[in-house]
Amino acid sequence: MGKFLDPLADKLLVSAALILLVEIGLAPAWVVIIIISREFAVTGLRLVAAGEGIVLAASNMGKIKTVTQILATILLLLHNFPFSYIGFPFATIVLYIAMIITAISGYDYFAKNWHVMRDSK
């Protein structure tokens, strides 16, 4: 149960924060849509797997994805502090890195677990 609920809690927390960042104009909506779409897709795959009695644990790439998403969210919520004094858009760069890692980890997750979708009833 924890293998399902812990990643779900991470996804809800990050998604809520990213939606807030779009609302206040600190994150581009298209980046947030890509990130949240991957989260919904992987959650759907996990639900199909759970229906088949298969538990899909988080991969290392998924953990890196979560760390970069949380780091980007924190930096954006802090308005790029401490980099705001020098005008370097570090928070935005980390957000784009998080989006790229999110897309790659989503592809990796589906590539490794496609048999779940293929073999589902």
C-alpha positions as CSV (number, residue, x, y, z in Angstrom):
1,M,0.0,0.0,0.0
2,G,2.9,2.4,0.8
3,K,4.5,1.8,-2.6
4,F,1.3,3.2,-4.1
5,L,0.4,6.0,-1.6
6,D,3.8,7.5,-1.1
7,P,4.3,8.3,-4.8
8,L,0.7,9.5,-5.0
9,A,1.3,11.9,-2.1
10,D,4.4,13.3,-3.8
11,K,2.5,13.8,-7.1
12,L,-0.3,15.6,-5.4
13,L,2.0,17.9,-3.5
14,V,4.2,18.8,-6.5
15,S,1.1,19.2,-8.8
16,A,-0.6,21.5,-6.4
17,A,2.5,23.6,-6.0
18,L,3.1,23.8,-9.8
19,I,-0.5,24.8,-10.4
20,L,0.0,27.6,-7.9
21,L,3.2,28.7,-9.6
22,V,1.3,28.9,-12.9
23,E,-1.5,30.9,-11.3
24,I,1.0,33.5,-9.8
25,G,3.0,33.7,-13.1
26,L,6.2,32.0,-12.0
27,A,6.0,28.8,-14.1
28,P,4.9,28.4,-17.8
29,A,1.6,26.5,-18.0
30,W,2.9,24.2,-20.9
31,V,5.8,23.0,-18.7
32,V,3.4,22.2,-15.8
33,I,1.0,20.4,-18.2
34,I,3.8,18.1,-19.4
35,I,4.8,17.3,-15.8
36,I,1.3,16.7,-14.6
37,S,0.4,14.7,-17.7
38,R,3.3,12.3,-17.1
39,E,2.1,11.9,-13.5
40,F,-1.4,11.0,-14.6
41,A,-0.1,8.6,-17.2
42,V,2.2,6.8,-14.7
43,T,-0.6,6.7,-12.1
44,G,-2.9,5.1,-14.7
45,L,-0.2,2.5,-15.5
46,R,0.2,1.8,-11.8
47,L,-3.6,1.3,-11.4
48,V,-3.7,-1.1,-14.4
49,A,-0.8,-3.0,-12.8
50,A,-2.5,-3.1,-9.4
51,G,-5.6,-4.5,-11.1
52,E,-3.4,-7.3,-12.4
53,G,-1.9,-7.9,-9.0
54,I,1.5,-6.3,-10.0
55,V,3.1,-3.6,-7.8
56,L,5.3,-1.2,-9.8
57,A,7.8,0.4,-7.4
58,A,9.4,3.8,-8.1
59,S,12.5,3.7,-10.2
60,N,15.7,5.6,-9.5
61,M,14.9,7.8,-12.4
62,G,11.5,8.5,-10.9
63,K,13.2,9.5,-7.6
64,I,15.5,11.9,-9.4
65,K,12.5,13.3,-11.2
66,T,10.8,13.9,-7.9
67,V,13.9,15.6,-6.4
68,T,14.3,18.0,-9.3
69,Q,10.6,18.8,-9.3
70,I,10.6,19.6,-5.6
71,L,13.9,21.6,-6.0
72,A,12.4,23.6,-8.8
73,T,9.2,24.2,-6.9
74,I,11.1,25.4,-3.8
75,L,13.3,27.7,-5.8
76,L,10.4,29.2,-7.7
77,L,8.4,29.7,-4.5
78,L,11.4,31.5,-3.0
79,H,11.4,33.7,-6.1
80,N,14.8,32.3,-7.2
81,F,16.5,33.2,-3.9
82,P,19.5,33.3,-3.5
83,F,20.1,33.7,-7.2
84,S,17.7,36.6,-7.6
85,Y,20.4,39.1,-6.5
86,I,22.5,38.4,-9.5
87,G,19.7,38.0,-12.0
88,F,20.5,34.4,-12.9
89,P,17.3,32.4,-13.7
90,F,18.5,29.3,-11.8
91,A,14.9,28.4,-10.7
92,T,13.6,28.5,-14.2
93,I,16.5,26.4,-15.5
94,V,15.9,23.8,-12.8
95,L,12.2,23.7,-13.8
96,Y,13.1,23.0,-17.4
97,I,15.6,20.3,-16.3
98,A,12.8,18.8,-14.1
99,M,10.5,18.8,-17.2
100,I,13.1,17.0,-19.3
101,I,13.8,14.4,-16.6
102,T,10.1,14.0,-16.1
103,A,9.6,13.2,-19.8
104,I,12.5,10.9,-19.9
105,S,11.5,9.0,-16.7
106,G,7.9,8.7,-18.1
107,Y,9.2,7.1,-21.3
108,D,11.5,4.9,-19.3
109,Y,8.7,3.8,-17.0
110,F,6.4,2.9,-19.9
111,A,9.2,1.2,-21.8
112,K,10.0,-1.0,-18.9
113,N,6.4,-1.8,-17.9
114,W,4.6,-1.8,-21.3
115,H,3.9,-5.5,-20.7
116,V,1.4,-4.5,-18.0
117,M,-0.7,-2.6,-20.6
118,R,-0.2,-5.2,-23.3
119,D,-1.2,-8.1,-21.1
120,S,-4.0,-6.4,-19.1
121,K,-7.5,-7.8,-19.5
